[in-house]
Amino acid sequence: MFLAYCDECEERFLLPVSHVKAVHNLAHGVIAVEVVCYEGHVSMVMTGSDIDISGPATV
């Protein structure tokens, strides 16, 4: 499950793995997960060991 914020819906969603569109390894310890909300809008969730925030961030 991924907690993601959709700018177009202006809501947070808890999305299952089936809503993952792509995973991008940007650098060592930095992963971008492309997710699709229930309305079909695409967002990026940043995660990994080198992210300087507590918990996942949606960009």
JOVENVEN-V664214 format. One line per field, one symbol per residue. psi: psi as a letter, one per 30 degrees, with the letter a starting at -180 (. if undefined). burial: 1 if it has 24 or more other C-alpha atoms within 12 Angstrom, else 0. A space follows every 10 residues. Layout:
psi = ???
burial = ???
This chain:
psi = kkjkkjeefh lkkjklffgk elkkjeljgj kkjjlklffg kklkkkllfg khljllkk.
burial = 0111110000 0010100011 0000000000 0111111000 0111111000 000001110
